[in-house]
Amino acid sequence: MSRGPFIDQVGIYLLSHSVGLPLRSSQQAAADSFWQPWQAADSNIWTHWLAAIQEFRTQLAILLNGDTASFCPQTCLSTAVAKIVDSLAWQTSKNCILLSEQDFPSIAFALQKALGDRVALKFIAAEADTSDIHVWDQHMTEDVGLVLATHVQSNNGRQLPVAHITALSRDKGILSLVDIAQSVGILPIDLDSWCADFVVGSCVKWVGGGPGAAFMWLSPEIIEHCQPRSVGWFSHRDPFEFDIHHFSYQPDALRFWGGTPSVYPFALAAHSLAAINARGVESIRAHNLKLADQIIDKLSPEQLISPLDPALRSGTLIVDFADRQPQLSAVLQQHQVHFDSRAQGVRLSPHLCNTEEQIARLTGLF
Ligand SMILES: Cc1ncc(COP(=O)(O)O)c(C=O)c1O
């Protein structure tokens, strides 16, 4: 059955928190900006490819209300995070990184391994209410040099009060790093209104832009304090200077770029980002909330693990069917409902590719 601009689905696809679906036009758009210049076999291949990457940065800047120069393409969040922390001058008296046990493990692994003994990770316990700013306040002690705030925690579907966390950390002289992997493309984000130092995200989930098109954003004030060690000629102020004895950083976020970049993932993702910008993320979120409410209406209060309040809710509902879970999971699979499970329950992520009729069919199976 056709779902507007989205590729046709078999069953009911509710996995946009994992891999968002592409648009029907995605393949052609990527062919136009990636394959065509290559097939043209002339000297302008890189001019076109770099324009595709620039378009990726431009669309991100529109979506997230930031400055294009503050965005740098990356392959995934973990690598971006490792490069960021390794670019900073750490004081021994402020060598703790504060994060939550509900954060995505890959980010914690990267933070730990990038710096080894130079930093210690300090965890807020999984049971703590990370939507309460007082919890963050208590943990932001003098030894903390950086705080990681995951805008949407994927295990519990909770939105964290990022603007409050970043404002508090700034007041305390602590740098802040925000992970928007689970919110970009579904929650309105205004980077200008957050006073974060670093933001990392990717396009594989709600953006529907495929894997490999991640990014970092750096606040204009922090850029000059970052001295990335993982660099390449695209991190150089003048990549074509070709003086092997001289390296000088790009003035903007591109100092984190590295060597010859990949192009295809960014060409693909730029198209999805442009589609989101054309539709408007507020309207996408309204659709998500409407379908999520339709699911919530059919649940008993104790089944809903993720927050009920739309202001705290992410794009994903976490639902605990308790003893019925194994049996119901089998029924959902039988009816080609595409979902996944975490310790606290099943994850259901209604997005633009879903309709009210699909959700009615889903809840009919509960
Ligand atoms: C909150 C969060 N951060 C990060 C990631 C992924 O990180 P990476 O791009 O390094 O794979 C995920 C993936 O599910 C996530 O949910």
The ligand as a Gaussian input file, in Angstrom:
#p B3LYP/6-31G(d) Opt

LIG

0 1
 C       20.947000       8.083000      22.235000
 C       21.824000       7.459000      21.191000
 N       23.066000       7.931000      20.976000
 C       23.867000       7.400000      20.037000
 C       23.451000       6.349000      19.252000
 C       24.331000       5.791000      18.175000
 O       25.671000       6.170000      18.244000
 P       26.635000       5.840000      17.020000
 O       26.285000       6.794000      15.894000
 O       27.997000       6.039000      17.496000
 O       26.364000       4.436000      16.605000
 C       22.171000       5.808000      19.456000
 C       21.713000       4.650000      18.646000
 O       20.736000       4.021000      18.888000
 C       21.345000       6.380000      20.439000
 O       20.107000       5.903000      20.666000

